[in-house]
Amino acid sequence: MMPNTVLLVDDEPVFNFITENLLKRINLAKEVYSVFNGKEAMKLLQDAFAGVRNIPSHIFLDLNMPVMNGFSFLEEFNKLPPDQRDDIKIIVVSSSQNPLDIAKAKSYGIEDYISKPLSPDVLKQILA
């Protein structure tokens, strides 16, 4: 099953650009949204739940971002009604290998925690 929609949440435009192109090139996503912080991600999700956009099947989430970081996003995401969030898989993609960050992220029920940069093999493992 190919995921229809992936949401990239990262404040590095280069990461978003490269990952979006990679996902499309290896045919793992039909649609990719990119936002630069958790606040923009929550707005996009609200639009998706309202029918304005497709609801992402997967969210690739950075932890260290301005405005609203990854942990604050996870906090807000987990307040959503279960029927809205249950089918969305969140994968934290971070340069942090701090065991405390990893444990904290996993406590929010994320699907996986992986290190930057993303490779085609890692993306295939997660999305295929």
Salt bridges, closest charged atoms under 4 A:
ASP10 OD2 - LYS116 NZ 2.69
GLU12 OE2 - LYS116 NZ 3.31
GLU20 OE2 - LYS24 NZ 3.19
ASP47 OD1 - LYS43 NZ 2.84
ASP47 OD2 - ARG53 NE 3.98
ASP62 OD1 - LYS116 NZ 3.59
GLU76 OE2 - LYS79 NZ 3.11
